[in-house]
Amino acid sequence: MIENYDLDDIVQMKKDHPCHKSSYWKITRMGADIKIKCEGCGAIVMMERREFERKCKKMIQKAQKVAE
């Protein structure tokens, strides 16, 4: 389970997406629910934060923060 994740981070889930094009997901929305997008086919999945934390395997790439 990962703890420090943020918008636009790339994560790997415990199970691959059925498209088999990529095993990586991009976090596109955060709140009470988390929305992730498959990097292979572009499919979008929305799940509760608790479910996301349980199903997430590891952090692949942190999002680049732009200095304001």
Secondary structure, DSSP 8 states (H G I E B T S, - for coil): ------TT-EEEESS--TT-S-SEEEEEEESSEEEEEETTT--EEEEEHHHHHHHEEEEEE-------
